[in-house]
Amino acid sequence: MLLALVPALEGVAATVALAVAAVVTKSLTPSAGVVAALFGSVIVIVGGFAFLALLVLFVVASVLATRYGFEEKKRKNVHEGTEGERGVSNVVAHILLPTALVLLAGLDPAALGRFPEIVLYTAALAFGAADTFASEFGVLAGNAVSILSGRPVAAGTNGGVSAVGEAWALVGALTTGVVAAALFSFTEVGLPRPGLLIVAAAAAGFLGCQVDSLLGETLENRGYLTKGSTNFFGMLSSILVATLVVASVGGGL
């Protein structure tokens, strides 16, 4: 009985240590670190180390993207936090749905199936990477246009997009899919169709990023949504896109 608990305890210990490191390096606020540790512990206990590893790699990539060109971002007043740290609302917006997917599959394995669970979880994080990369690298491009009207807008404006930002959104989504395929191919016995996992994650993450921009311009700018809720619905749209992709090719949802 005790031996069976060892992997779970190791996973929780690793999650807490990573959250503490994120707080110490000022990547997360202390309260955001607590939230990340709690949700991350659920993910590693129920889903396994591959799910946690993909989440951690997403966080690391997000931190690096946020810190890139930070002084210039501060001059333009488009920086995150005071030193690039992420708060509770940002963490919750990006971790709530992935955790819910893992819990749903863990409580009722027949509800999704292992492969669809992996695809949808990856799609959720692919959105997070696409959105973060598009924002953090796009604001440095110096030019942007409204996603609806095509009119020039200031970099960092909700609903503003640029060629650089869109390219980085695709890079973020695609890279997440590739890394997930590698991770789960290593940890899962005979992971079916890793190519489908990559395609679904890339498409879902990139399209979800566009939904996020649309919501930012139409609803967030009018005060109907916050930044966190815009991210939440953008991620939800990515999960829906991935669901359609998997279902359309008989992935078994």
Beta strands, then each sheet from edge to edge (+ up, - down):
strand 1: 144-146
strand 2: 152-153
strand 3: 160-161
sheet 1: 2+ 1- 3+
end
